Amino acid sequence: MAFQFVKKIKEIFTGQKDFTSGTRIVINCEKLENRVALLENGVLEEYSIERAGSTHLVGSIFKGRIKNIEQGLKAMFVDIGLDKNAFLHFWDAIPAALDAGLEEVRRGGNSKKPKNVTAKDIPSLYPIGSEILIQVSKGPVGNKGPRVTTNISLAGRLLVLMPLNDSCGISRKIEDPKERARLRGIIEKLTLPEGMGLIMRTEAAGKRARHIIRDLSIVLEQWNEIVANRDSKAAPVCCFQEPDLVERTVRDFLTEEVGEIACDNQEVVERMKTMVAPISRRAVRRITFFNGAGSIFERYQVQRQIDSAFYRQVWLPCGGYIVIDQTEALVAIDVNTGRNKGSGNQDKVLLETNMEAAAEVARQLRLRNMGGLIVVDFIDMKARKDQQSVFKTMIEHTRRDKAKTQILPISQFGLMEMTRQRLHESLSDALYETCPQCKGHGMIKTPLTMSVELQRRVAAVLQRQPENERDILVVVHPDVMQRLRSTDDQLLVDLERKYLARMTFRSDPTYLREQIAIVNAKTGVEIKL
Ligand SMILES: [Zn+2]
């Protein structure tokens, strides 16, 4: 208490806030993008970006029309009014069972067993031309259209409503058996329209029944609007759009643990306050407008942490480090002891490094939003017990991840395999494009390599050209020109003599290092090999 008080006084006098404790959300709004950072004790734990004009496709609900059925792919293509037709796998068109992360709760009354629909029945249930209500489960990637499902769900703050599926469940992340029993009791007593089901989110733990009931009525209201849209408009039409980043932030993160939401846009601050007011008066006071000099992300010491989310190498507090490489097939992460020399006990040093690495890997995967197969090469540890501890730490730290992750214990070779299923593209895919210089190799040919290649190509061209057309102009990048002018000068003179040719060189700074043009000097036409 006294410590808190001293801290407050210090903040008032120095004007410097203490960012190293507590949980806060920092929102930066700009014309082209909004950015949201979640900090815990000063450490960046979550980061999302939303670009202007990008519609929030994942989660959106459309009334579409079946365009064609591909028996081979076991899939249908659905026109939902976008450039690309949506992809609906037969499996995603049958009522889904609850996934393993949920404990099923049976409600009395609805004992009527629904007819069992299998993937075989789908083409006859949805013939070409028929209308279908679907939700986007995965955004478009490359030239593939979005992936969609008929298993529609609407997320509230505390629960997820499944309007077309009457299963009910509780998130297994709620571990306390007493709490689970209480929530089970609430589910059994809730009034739910026929045929609907719901899932209690982790956030429901500890919440009073009336808050849960209010949350349910909000999502039911949302569903009624969707039904009204569906019934009044012609396909293809969007019936529901996922809330934008700011709304999602308020919905997902406005829990008791968040001490402050700071935002640098007055309008957004007002909008958030309006959204939060009906839920919690106290929370409204935690939303503050940042009006200071400079950027809000610099002020809250977020920017440096974001920048480092793109480095290959990430340092650990103990002095060790991890190296993250994204390859075509998988994400490879290497763990190194680095400067962590410890005090004699080698096993302890290895364990410490691996433990810190596990926590950092979980955080980096979340920040970078990396997906697919991930292989972590931990430092070899002899003791089975130590391997178990690292495995447990990884599970512990991936628990908060909204993307589904699966983790296998450390193998004989010291590798940990995991998969992470993400819904949006990775941060680097969203912000970067392949380098035109190296086409993603990360390396380009040296001037020497280019000089060798150039001499080979010039020789091949000259050999083919009739003797009276051996007046050529060679255009190269300045780096290559430098090499040709100095070290390789004599070699080019030799080439001219050998082929009785005339060669002129020009350097062009707009050329890529690996680019060469050989041009007929009289006609100006490029000579292709
Ligand atoms: Zn490059």
Residues whose N, C-alpha, C, O or C-beta is under 5 A from the ligand:
A	BS01	ZN	C435 Q437 C438 G442
